[in-house]
């Protein structure tokens, strides 16, 4: 999750939704509230942990067990840990 040399940890993603689709037009539509042709993937958690207030690596993992493989993925961020300046994420990796 986002931090800047151990500070600004309140700018990291808090609640999110993860969705998958095999329809190109679904991926082309980027309106937050439009879920046409998307399937909710129901990860083990829909909340990222706030990063440690330290200048260090702090990887977190969330298990997602989709029932099918998808060509497109949507990671919708609902809010952050309190900052009104912006919302940020450092890195998202999808692995098998």
Gaussian input, Z-matrix of N, CA and C with variables (Angstrom, degrees):
# hf/3-21g

backbone

0 1
 N
 C     1     B1
 C     2     B2     1     A1
 N     3     B3     2     A2     1     D1
 C     4     B4     3     A3     2     D2
 C     5     B5     4     A4     3     D3
 N     6     B6     5     A5     4     D4
 C     7     B7     6     A6     5     D5
 C     8     B8     7     A7     6     D6
 N     9     B9     8     A8     7     D7
 C    10    B10     9     A9     8     D8
 C    11    B11    10    A10     9     D9
 N    12    B12    11    A11    10    D10
 C    13    B13    12    A12    11    D11
 C    14    B14    13    A13    12    D12
 N    15    B15    14    A14    13    D13
 C    16    B16    15    A15    14    D14
 C    17    B17    16    A16    15    D15
 N    18    B18    17    A17    16    D16
 C    19    B19    18    A18    17    D17
 C    20    B20    19    A19    18    D18
 N    21    B21    20    A20    19    D19
 C    22    B22    21    A21    20    D20
 C    23    B23    22    A22    21    D21
 N    24    B24    23    A23    22    D22
 C    25    B25    24    A24    23    D23
 C    26    B26    25    A25    24    D24
 N    27    B27    26    A26    25    D25
 C    28    B28    27    A27    26    D26
 C    29    B29    28    A28    27    D27
 N    30    B30    29    A29    28    D28
 C    31    B31    30    A30    29    D29
 C    32    B32    31    A31    30    D30
 N    33    B33    32    A32    31    D31
 C    34    B34    33    A33    32    D32
 C    35    B35    34    A34    33    D33
 N    36    B36    35    A35    34    D34
 C    37    B37    36    A36    35    D35
 C    38    B38    37    A37    36    D36
 N    39    B39    38    A38    37    D37
 C    40    B40    39    A39    38    D38
 C    41    B41    40    A40    39    D39
 N    42    B42    41    A41    40    D40
 C    43    B43    42    A42    41    D41
 C    44    B44    43    A43    42    D42
 N    45    B45    44    A44    43    D43
 C    46    B46    45    A45    44    D44
 C    47    B47    46    A46    45    D45
 N    48    B48    47    A47    46    D46
 C    49    B49    48    A48    47    D47
 C    50    B50    49    A49    48    D48
 N    51    B51    50    A50    49    D49
 C    52    B52    51    A51    50    D50
 C    53    B53    52    A52    51    D51
 N    54    B54    53    A53    52    D52
 C    55    B55    54    A54    53    D53
 C    56    B56    55    A55    54    D54
 N    57    B57    56    A56    55    D55
 C    58    B58    57    A57    56    D56
 C    59    B59    58    A58    57    D57
 N    60    B60    59    A59    58    D58
 C    61    B61    60    A60    59    D59
 C    62    B62    61    A61    60    D60
 N    63    B63    62    A62    61    D61
 C    64    B64    63    A63    62    D62
 C    65    B65    64    A64    63    D63
 N    66    B66    65    A65    64    D64
 C    67    B67    66    A66    65    D65
 C    68    B68    67    A67    66    D66
 N    69    B69    68    A68    67    D67
 C    70    B70    69    A69    68    D68
 C    71    B71    70    A70    69    D69
 N    72    B72    71    A71    70    D70
 C    73    B73    72    A72    71    D71
 C    74    B74    73    A73    72    D72
 N    75    B75    74    A74    73    D73
 C    76    B76    75    A75    74    D74
 C    77    B77    76    A76    75    D75
 N    78    B78    77    A77    76    D76
 C    79    B79    78    A78    77    D77
 C    80    B80    79    A79    78    D78
 N    81    B81    80    A80    79    D79
 C    82    B82    81    A81    80    D80
 C    83    B83    82    A82    81    D81
 N    84    B84    83    A83    82    D82
 C    85    B85    84    A84    83    D83
 C    86    B86    85    A85    84    D84
 N    87    B87    86    A86    85    D85
 C    88    B88    87    A87    86    D86
 C    89    B89    88    A88    87    D87
 N    90    B90    89    A89    88    D88
 C    91    B91    90    A90    89    D89
 C    92    B92    91    A91    90    D90
 N    93    B93    92    A92    91    D91
 C    94    B94    93    A93    92    D92
 C    95    B95    94    A94    93    D93
 N    96    B96    95    A95    94    D94
 C    97    B97    96    A96    95    D95
 C    98    B98    97    A97    96    D96
 N    99    B99    98    A98    97    D97
 C   100   B100    99    A99    98    D98
 C   101   B101   100   A100    99    D99
 N   102   B102   101   A101   100   D100
 C   103   B103   102   A102   101   D101
 C   104   B104   103   A103   102   D102
 N   105   B105   104   A104   103   D103
 C   106   B106   105   A105   104   D104
 C   107   B107   106   A106   105   D105
 N   108   B108   107   A107   106   D106
 C   109   B109   108   A108   107   D107
 C   110   B110   109   A109   108   D108
 N   111   B111   110   A110   109   D109
 C   112   B112   111   A111   110   D110
 C   113   B113   112   A112   111   D111
 N   114   B114   113   A113   112   D112
 C   115   B115   114   A114   113   D113
 C   116   B116   115   A115   114   D114
 N   117   B117   116   A116   115   D115
 C   118   B118   117   A117   116   D116
 C   119   B119   118   A118   117   D117
 N   120   B120   119   A119   118   D118
 C   121   B121   120   A120   119   D119
 C   122   B122   121   A121   120   D120
 N   123   B123   122   A122   121   D121
 C   124   B124   123   A123   122   D122
 C   125   B125   124   A124   123   D123
 N   126   B126   125   A125   124   D124
 C   127   B127   126   A126   125   D125
 C   128   B128   127   A127   126   D126
 N   129   B129   128   A128   127   D127
 C   130   B130   129   A129   128   D128
 C   131   B131   130   A130   129   D129
 N   132   B132   131   A131   130   D130
 C   133   B133   132   A132   131   D131
 C   134   B134   133   A133   132   D132
 N   135   B135   134   A134   133   D133
 C   136   B136   135   A135   134   D134
 C   137   B137   136   A136   135   D135
 N   138   B138   137   A137   136   D136
 C   139   B139   138   A138   137   D137
 C   140   B140   139   A139   138   D138
 N   141   B141   140   A140   139   D139
 C   142   B142   141   A141   140   D140
 C   143   B143   142   A142   141   D141
 N   144   B144   143   A143   142   D142
 C   145   B145   144   A144   143   D143
 C   146   B146   145   A145   144   D144
 N   147   B147   146   A146   145   D145
 C   148   B148   147   A147   146   D146
 C   149   B149   148   A148   147   D147
 N   150   B150   149   A149   148   D148
 C   151   B151   150   A150   149   D149
 C   152   B152   151   A151   150   D150
 N   153   B153   152   A152   151   D151
 C   154   B154   153   A153   152   D152
 C   155   B155   154   A154   153   D153
 N   156   B156   155   A155   154   D154
 C   157   B157   156   A156   155   D155
 C   158   B158   157   A157   156   D156
 N   159   B159   158   A158   157   D157
 C   160   B160   159   A159   158   D158
 C   161   B161   160   A160   159   D159
 N   162   B162   161   A161   160   D160
 C   163   B163   162   A162   161   D161
 C   164   B164   163   A163   162   D162
 N   165   B165   164   A164   163   D163
 C   166   B166   165   A165   164   D164
 C   167   B167   166   A166   165   D165
 N   168   B168   167   A167   166   D166
 C   169   B169   168   A168   167   D167
 C   170   B170   169   A169   168   D168
 N   171   B171   170   A170   169   D169
 C   172   B172   171   A171   170   D170
 C   173   B173   172   A172   171   D171
 N   174   B174   173   A173   172   D172
 C   175   B175   174   A174   173   D173
 C   176   B176   175   A175   174   D174
 N   177   B177   176   A176   175   D175
 C   178   B178   177   A177   176   D176
 C   179   B179   178   A178   177   D177
 N   180   B180   179   A179   178   D178
 C   181   B181   180   A180   179   D179
 C   182   B182   181   A181   180   D180
 N   183   B183   182   A182   181   D181
 C   184   B184   183   A183   182   D182
 C   185   B185   184   A184   183   D183
 N   186   B186   185   A185   184   D184
 C   187   B187   186   A186   185   D185
 C   188   B188   187   A187   186   D186
 N   189   B189   188   A188   187   D187
 C   190   B190   189   A189   188   D188
 C   191   B191   190   A190   189   D189
 N   192   B192   191   A191   190   D190
 C   193   B193   192   A192   191   D191
 C   194   B194   193   A193   192   D192
 N   195   B195   194   A194   193   D193
 C   196   B196   195   A195   194   D194
 C   197   B197   196   A196   195   D195
 N   198   B198   197   A197   196   D196
 C   199   B199   198   A198   197   D197
 C   200   B200   199   A199   198   D198
 N   201   B201   200   A200   199   D199
 C   202   B202   201   A201   200   D200
 C   203   B203   202   A202   201   D201
 N   204   B204   203   A203   202   D202
 C   205   B205   204   A204   203   D203
 C   206   B206   205   A205   204   D204
 N   207   B207   206   A206   205   D205
 C   208   B208   207   A207   206   D206
 C   209   B209   208   A208   207   D207
 N   210   B210   209   A209   208   D208
 C   211   B211   210   A210   209   D209
 C   212   B212   211   A211   210   D210
 N   213   B213   212   A212   211   D211
 C   214   B214   213   A213   212   D212
 C   215   B215   214   A214   213   D213
 N   216   B216   215   A215   214   D214
 C   217   B217   216   A216   215   D215
 C   218   B218   217   A217   216   D216
 N   219   B219   218   A218   217   D217
 C   220   B220   219   A219   218   D218
 C   221   B221   220   A220   219   D219
 N   222   B222   221   A221   220   D220
 C   223   B223   222   A222   221   D221
 C   224   B224   223   A223   222   D222
 N   225   B225   224   A224   223   D223
 C   226   B226   225   A225   224   D224
 C   227   B227   226   A226   225   D225
 N   228   B228   227   A227   226   D226
 C   229   B229   228   A228   227   D227
 C   230   B230   229   A229   228   D228
 N   231   B231   230   A230   229   D229
 C   232   B232   231   A231   230   D230
 C   233   B233   232   A232   231   D231
 N   234   B234   233   A233   232   D232
 C   235   B235   234   A234   233   D233
 C   236   B236   235   A235   234   D234
 N   237   B237   236   A236   235   D235
 C   238   B238   237   A237   236   D236
 C   239   B239   238   A238   237   D237
 N   240   B240   239   A239   238   D238
 C   241   B241   240   A240   239   D239
 C   242   B242   241   A241   240   D240
 N   243   B243   242   A242   241   D241
 C   244   B244   243   A243   242   D242
 C   245   B245   244   A244   243   D243
 N   246   B246   245   A245   244   D244
 C   247   B247   246   A246   245   D245
 C   248   B248   247   A247   246   D246
 N   249   B249   248   A248   247   D247
 C   250   B250   249   A249   248   D248
 C   251   B251   250   A250   249   D249
 N   252   B252   251   A251   250   D250
 C   253   B253   252   A252   251   D251
 C   254   B254   253   A253   252   D252
 N   255   B255   254   A254   253   D253
 C   256   B256   255   A255   254   D254
 C   257   B257   256   A256   255   D255
 N   258   B258   257   A257   256   D256
 C   259   B259   258   A258   257   D257
 C   260   B260   259   A259   258   D258
 N   261   B261   260   A260   259   D259
 C   262   B262   261   A261   260   D260
 C   263   B263   262   A262   261   D261
 N   264   B264   263   A263   262   D262
 C   265   B265   264   A264   263   D263
 C   266   B266   265   A265   264   D264
 N   267   B267   266   A266   265   D265
 C   268   B268   267   A267   266   D266
 C   269   B269   268   A268   267   D267
 N   270   B270   269   A269   268   D268
 C   271   B271   270   A270   269   D269
 C   272   B272   271   A271   270   D270
 N   273   B273   272   A272   271   D271
 C   274   B274   273   A273   272   D272
 C   275   B275   274   A274   273   D273
 N   276   B276   275   A275   274   D274
 C   277   B277   276   A276   275   D275
 C   278   B278   277   A277   276   D276
 N   279   B279   278   A278   277   D277
 C   280   B280   279   A279   278   D278
 C   281   B281   280   A280   279   D279
 N   282   B282   281   A281   280   D280
 C   283   B283   282   A282   281   D281
 C   284   B284   283   A283   282   D282
 N   285   B285   284   A284   283   D283
 C   286   B286   285   A285   284   D284
 C   287   B287   286   A286   285   D285

   B1=1.4414
   B2=1.5228
   B3=1.3201
   B4=1.4606
   B5=1.5218
   B6=1.3191
   B7=1.4603
   B8=1.5194
   B9=1.3134
   B10=1.4608
   B11=1.5173
   B12=1.3296
   B13=1.4674
   B14=1.5203
   B15=1.3350
   B16=1.4586
   B17=1.5178
   B18=1.3292
   B19=1.4688
   B20=1.5262
   B21=1.3065
   B22=1.4724
   B23=1.5296
   B24=1.3146
   B25=1.4669
   B26=1.5243
   B27=1.3298
   B28=1.4636
   B29=1.5287
   B30=1.3207
   B31=1.4642
   B32=1.5251
   B33=1.3091
   B34=1.4610
   B35=1.5148
   B36=1.3189
   B37=1.4631
   B38=1.5244
   B39=1.3209
   B40=1.4594
   B41=1.5281
   B42=1.3190
   B43=1.4647
   B44=1.5287
   B45=1.3279
   B46=1.4577
   B47=1.5246
   B48=1.3218
   B49=1.4610
   B50=1.5178
   B51=1.3161
   B52=1.4636
   B53=1.5188
   B54=1.3385
   B55=1.4604
   B56=1.5229
   B57=1.3353
   B58=1.4570
   B59=1.5159
   B60=1.3470
   B61=1.4602
   B62=1.5196
   B63=1.2998
   B64=1.4642
   B65=1.5228
   B66=1.3256
   B67=1.4616
   B68=1.5331
   B69=1.3172
   B70=1.4665
   B71=1.5257
   B72=1.3249
   B73=1.4668
   B74=1.5323
   B75=1.3090
   B76=1.4709
   B77=1.5253
   B78=1.3261
   B79=1.4639
   B80=1.5256
   B81=1.3132
   B82=1.4677
   B83=1.5264
   B84=1.3267
   B85=1.4638
   B86=1.5225
   B87=1.3275
   B88=1.4671
   B89=1.5280
   B90=1.3232
   B91=1.4525
   B92=1.5292
   B93=1.3221
   B94=1.4646
   B95=1.5317
   B96=1.3098
   B97=1.4695
   B98=1.5259
   B99=1.3216
   B100=1.4586
   B101=1.5210
   B102=1.3372
   B103=1.4753
   B104=1.5293
   B105=1.3243
   B106=1.4606
   B107=1.5298
   B108=1.3289
   B109=1.4677
   B110=1.5275
   B111=1.3237
   B112=1.4680
   B113=1.5257
   B114=1.3325
   B115=1.4595
   B116=1.5224
   B117=1.3252
   B118=1.4680
   B119=1.5168
   B120=1.3280
   B121=1.4602
   B122=1.5213
   B123=1.3136
   B124=1.4648
   B125=1.5314
   B126=1.3286
   B127=1.4664
   B128=1.5316
   B129=1.3210
   B130=1.4621
   B131=1.5308
   B132=1.3189
   B133=1.4611
   B134=1.5222
   B135=1.3241
   B136=1.4575
   B137=1.5223
   B138=1.3344
   B139=1.4531
   B140=1.5239
   B141=1.3265
   B142=1.4627
   B143=1.5211
   B144=1.3121
   B145=1.4560
   B146=1.5235
   B147=1.3300
   B148=1.4576
   B149=1.5255
   B150=1.3415
   B151=1.4557
   B152=1.5273
   B153=1.3173
   B154=1.4612
   B155=1.5281
   B156=1.3151
   B157=1.4660
   B158=1.5263
   B159=1.3422
   B160=1.4632
   B161=1.5168
   B162=1.3303
   B163=1.4535
   B164=1.5262
   B165=1.3291
   B166=1.4705
   B167=1.5202
   B168=1.3081
   B169=1.4641
   B170=1.5246
   B171=1.3113
   B172=1.4632
   B173=1.5327
   B174=1.3522
   B175=1.4705
   B176=1.5234
   B177=1.3225
   B178=1.4642
   B179=1.5140
   B180=1.3131
   B181=1.4546
   B182=1.5162
   B183=1.3328
   B184=1.4587
   B185=1.5187
   B186=1.3143
   B187=1.4613
   B188=1.5205
   B189=1.3346
   B190=1.4558
   B191=1.5168
   B192=1.3152
   B193=1.4632
   B194=1.5335
   B195=1.3585
   B196=1.4656
   B197=1.5205
   B198=1.3236
   B199=1.4681
   B200=1.5253
   B201=1.3320
   B202=1.4640
   B203=1.5192
   B204=1.3349
   B205=1.4634
   B206=1.5277
   B207=1.3184
   B208=1.4608
   B209=1.5190
   B210=1.3209
   B211=1.4554
   B212=1.5262
   B213=1.3105
   B214=1.4597
   B215=1.5311
   B216=1.3173
   B217=1.4612
   B218=1.5207
   B219=1.3249
   B220=1.4623
   B221=1.5227
   B222=1.2913
   B223=1.4570
   B224=1.5227
   B225=1.3314
   B226=1.4528
   B227=1.5208
   B228=1.3095
   B229=1.4639
   B230=1.5282
   B231=1.3186
   B232=1.4605
   B233=1.5272
   B234=1.3370
   B235=1.4588
   B236=1.5246
   B237=1.3334
   B238=1.4602
   B239=1.5270
   B240=1.3223
   B241=1.4672
   B242=1.5294
   B243=1.3282
   B244=1.4620
   B245=1.5139
   B246=1.3139
   B247=1.4597
   B248=1.5279
   B249=1.3126
   B250=1.4650
   B251=1.5261
   B252=1.3393
   B253=1.4663
   B254=1.5244
   B255=1.3104
   B256=1.4640
   B257=1.5195
   B258=1.3303
   B259=1.4598
   B260=1.5167
   B261=1.3223
   B262=1.4535
   B263=1.5195
   B264=1.3156
   B265=1.4608
   B266=1.5257
   B267=1.3014
   B268=1.4588
   B269=1.5239
   B270=1.3113
   B271=1.4628
   B272=1.5223
   B273=1.3261
   B274=1.4597
   B275=1.5268
   B276=1.3080
   B277=1.4637
   B278=1.5163
   B279=1.3362
   B280=1.4474
   B281=1.5174
   B282=1.3269
   B283=1.4543
   B284=1.5217
   B285=1.3008
   B286=1.4697
   B287=1.5021
   A1=108.54
   A2=117.42
   A3=122.25
   A4=112.47
   A5=115.03
   A6=123.74
   A7=106.70
   A8=117.26
   A9=122.61
   A10=107.89
   A11=116.84
   A12=122.79
   A13=111.80
   A14=116.46
   A15=121.67
   A16=114.29
   A17=117.79
   A18=119.62
   A19=109.20
   A20=116.33
   A21=122.78
   A22=112.25
   A23=117.61
   A24=120.74
   A25=111.97
   A26=117.71
   A27=120.57
   A28=112.67
   A29=118.12
   A30=122.26
   A31=112.13
   A32=117.12
   A33=120.85
   A34=112.65
   A35=116.18
   A36=122.78
   A37=110.11
   A38=116.62
   A39=121.26
   A40=109.44
   A41=119.03
   A42=122.38
   A43=110.14
   A44=115.77
   A45=120.03
   A46=110.49
   A47=115.07
   A48=123.92
   A49=107.02
   A50=117.26
   A51=122.32
   A52=108.09
   A53=115.43
   A54=120.51
   A55=110.26
   A56=115.67
   A57=121.22
   A58=110.95
   A59=116.15
   A60=121.21
   A61=109.88
   A62=115.97
   A63=122.21
   A64=111.09
   A65=117.29
   A66=123.20
   A67=109.15
   A68=116.47
   A69=121.20
   A70=112.34
   A71=118.04
   A72=119.90
   A73=111.80
   A74=117.86
   A75=121.00
   A76=109.56
   A77=116.39
   A78=120.98
   A79=111.26
   A80=116.82
   A81=121.24
   A82=112.23
   A83=117.90
   A84=122.42
   A85=108.26
   A86=117.22
   A87=120.03
   A88=113.84
   A89=118.32
   A90=120.87
   A91=108.87
   A92=116.59
   A93=121.96
   A94=112.87
   A95=117.88
   A96=121.37
   A97=114.67
   A98=118.41
   A99=121.13
   A100=109.91
   A101=116.52
   A102=121.62
   A103=112.38
   A104=118.03
   A105=121.58
   A106=110.19
   A107=116.62
   A108=125.24
   A109=114.00
   A110=117.87
   A111=122.22
   A112=109.22
   A113=116.18
   A114=122.73
   A115=108.67
   A116=118.03
   A117=121.36
   A118=109.22
   A119=116.70
   A120=121.08
   A121=114.27
   A122=118.49
   A123=122.66
   A124=113.70
   A125=117.87
   A126=120.48
   A127=111.05
   A128=116.15
   A129=121.53
   A130=111.49
   A131=117.26
   A132=122.07
   A133=107.47
   A134=116.91
   A135=120.84
   A136=110.48
   A137=115.36
   A138=120.70
   A139=109.84
   A140=115.73
   A141=121.20
   A142=108.36
   A143=116.35
   A144=119.60
   A145=109.20
   A146=116.09
   A147=119.75
   A148=108.00
   A149=118.47
   A150=119.49
   A151=112.52
   A152=115.47
   A153=121.19
   A154=109.35
   A155=116.76
   A156=121.23
   A157=108.11
   A158=115.26
   A159=122.16
   A160=108.57
   A161=116.57
   A162=122.10
   A163=108.53
   A164=115.60
   A165=121.59
   A166=109.83
   A167=115.93
   A168=120.33
   A169=108.58
   A170=116.57
   A171=121.17
   A172=108.82
   A173=117.46
   A174=119.24
   A175=112.12
   A176=114.81
   A177=122.20
   A178=107.57
   A179=116.90
   A180=122.00
   A181=109.67
   A182=115.78
   A183=121.54
   A184=107.41
   A185=116.25
   A186=122.07
   A187=110.80
   A188=115.14
   A189=122.41
   A190=106.50
   A191=117.04
   A192=120.97
   A193=109.16
   A194=117.17
   A195=118.22
   A196=111.72
   A197=115.47
   A198=120.94
   A199=111.47
   A200=117.15
   A201=121.83
   A202=109.47
   A203=115.22
   A204=120.39
   A205=108.49
   A206=116.46
   A207=121.01
   A208=110.07
   A209=114.73
   A210=120.66
   A211=110.36
   A212=118.04
   A213=123.22
   A214=110.16
   A215=115.25
   A216=121.33
   A217=109.15
   A218=116.23
   A219=122.50
   A220=107.99
   A221=115.74
   A222=123.85
   A223=105.50
   A224=117.12
   A225=122.03
   A226=109.92
   A227=115.87
   A228=121.86
   A229=108.89
   A230=116.69
   A231=121.34
   A232=113.16
   A233=116.67
   A234=120.56
   A235=109.80
   A236=115.46
   A237=120.34
   A238=109.30
   A239=116.33
   A240=120.60
   A241=112.83
   A242=118.99
   A243=120.37
   A244=117.08
   A245=119.87
   A246=121.16
   A247=110.51
   A248=116.02
   A249=120.28
   A250=110.75
   A251=117.48
   A252=121.73
   A253=112.14
   A254=117.30
   A255=120.98
   A256=110.49
   A257=114.86
   A258=123.38
   A259=106.62
   A260=118.42
   A261=119.78
   A262=112.82
   A263=114.34
   A264=121.96
   A265=106.21
   A266=117.40
   A267=120.34
   A268=111.84
   A269=117.37
   A270=119.35
   A271=111.06
   A272=115.96
   A273=121.94
   A274=106.88
   A275=116.66
   A276=121.40
   A277=107.95
   A278=116.91
   A279=121.89
   A280=107.55
   A281=116.93
   A282=122.05
   A283=111.10
   A284=115.29
   A285=121.05
   A286=107.42
   D1=166.74
   D2=-173.24
   D3=-70.92
   D4=139.74
   D5=163.13
   D6=-158.31
   D7=163.80
   D8=179.62
   D9=-122.81
   D10=96.17
   D11=-178.25
   D12=53.39
   D13=35.96
   D14=178.22
   D15=91.71
   D16=-2.35
   D17=177.61
   D18=-116.35
   D19=178.47
   D20=-178.11
   D21=56.78
   D22=33.38
   D23=-180.00
   D24=-66.08
   D25=-18.26
   D26=179.80
   D27=-76.56
   D28=0.85
   D29=178.14
   D30=-94.90
   D31=-4.67
   D32=179.92
   D33=-74.07
   D34=157.47
   D35=179.48
   D36=-61.25
   D37=137.28
   D38=175.00
   D39=-105.92
   D40=-74.25
   D41=-178.44
   D42=-104.41
   D43=141.55
   D44=-176.97
   D45=-148.53
   D46=166.93
   D47=174.54
   D48=-127.38
   D49=140.04
   D50=177.05
   D51=-119.75
   D52=129.10
   D53=-177.17
   D54=-133.83
   D55=157.32
   D56=177.91
   D57=-130.44
   D58=152.50
   D59=178.65
   D60=-154.87
   D61=154.83
   D62=172.23
   D63=-113.60
   D64=12.73
   D65=-176.35
   D66=-107.66
   D67=118.59
   D68=-176.69
   D69=-59.45
   D70=-37.63
   D71=-178.95
   D72=-65.88
   D73=-28.12
   D74=175.86
   D75=-65.46
   D76=-42.78
   D77=179.91
   D78=-68.90
   D79=-32.26
   D80=-179.18
   D81=-72.65
   D82=-22.54
   D83=179.69
   D84=-90.81
   D85=112.09
   D86=-174.36
   D87=-106.74
   D88=13.27
   D89=176.87
   D90=-67.50
   D91=128.54
   D92=-173.24
   D93=-54.61
   D94=-43.48
   D95=-174.75
   D96=-86.89
   D97=2.39
   D98=-179.22
   D99=-97.31
   D100=114.79
   D101=-176.99
   D102=-115.48
   D103=20.19
   D104=-178.34
   D105=-60.52
   D106=128.40
   D107=179.51
   D108=67.71
   D109=18.15
   D110=174.92
   D111=-106.31
   D112=147.61
   D113=176.28
   D114=-116.91
   D115=127.98
   D116=176.30
   D117=-67.77
   D118=135.07
   D119=-175.58
   D120=-96.22
   D121=-9.95
   D122=174.75
   D123=51.06
   D124=66.61
   D125=176.58
   D126=-65.98
   D127=164.29
   D128=-179.67
   D129=-59.44
   D130=-28.32
   D131=176.27
   D132=-141.70
   D133=144.53
   D134=175.64
   D135=-112.35
   D136=21.50
   D137=177.19
   D138=-133.94
   D139=125.90
   D140=174.70
   D141=-78.31
   D142=148.15
   D143=175.21
   D144=-80.85
   D145=144.43
   D146=175.24
   D147=-65.96
   D148=133.79
   D149=-177.65
   D150=-65.36
   D151=158.06
   D152=176.98
   D153=-62.40
   D154=144.57
   D155=177.85
   D156=-83.13
   D157=67.01
   D158=-178.37
   D159=-155.29
   D160=152.16
   D161=178.11
   D162=-85.80
   D163=78.67
   D164=-176.53
   D165=-154.36
   D166=160.25
   D167=173.93
   D168=-66.37
   D169=140.02
   D170=-177.14
   D171=-146.02
   D172=60.94
   D173=-176.38
   D174=-66.62
   D175=144.43
   D176=177.00
   D177=-130.60
   D178=148.43
   D179=-177.57
   D180=-127.58
   D181=139.90
   D182=176.59
   D183=-128.37
   D184=123.06
   D185=-179.06
   D186=-77.49
   D187=130.95
   D188=175.44
   D189=-128.76
   D190=126.55
   D191=-179.12
   D192=-120.37
   D193=76.05
   D194=-179.65
   D195=-66.39
   D196=149.67
   D197=179.82
   D198=-77.27
   D199=-13.47
   D200=-178.66
   D201=-146.12
   D202=163.30
   D203=173.95
   D204=-85.50
   D205=144.28
   D206=179.73
   D207=-125.96
   D208=149.39
   D209=177.08
   D210=-83.72
   D211=-33.59
   D212=-176.28
   D213=-120.54
   D214=143.85
   D215=177.09
   D216=-129.65
   D217=141.22
   D218=176.13
   D219=-119.66
   D220=127.03
   D221=177.78
   D222=-113.13
   D223=101.75
   D224=-176.18
   D225=-99.94
   D226=118.80
   D227=-178.80
   D228=-94.03
   D229=122.49
   D230=-177.14
   D231=-86.76
   D232=-38.06
   D233=-176.84
   D234=-163.91
   D235=179.84
   D236=177.42
   D237=-124.16
   D238=-168.83
   D239=-175.99
   D240=-87.17
   D241=17.96
   D242=171.31
   D243=131.04
   D244=-16.37
   D245=-178.58
   D246=-68.22
   D247=143.44
   D248=172.93
   D249=-100.15
   D250=-1.81
   D251=-177.75
   D252=-78.88
   D253=-52.96
   D254=178.10
   D255=-169.26
   D256=173.06
   D257=177.90
   D258=-118.26
   D259=136.09
   D260=-177.72
   D261=-142.37
   D262=156.87
   D263=173.62
   D264=-138.23
   D265=142.86
   D266=-177.42
   D267=-88.60
   D268=-40.51
   D269=-175.76
   D270=-163.65
   D271=134.74
   D272=174.00
   D273=-123.57
   D274=127.88
   D275=178.76
   D276=-127.94
   D277=128.23
   D278=174.38
   D279=-101.51
   D280=123.80
   D281=-176.62
   D282=-124.85
   D283=155.55
   D284=172.23
   D285=-92.95

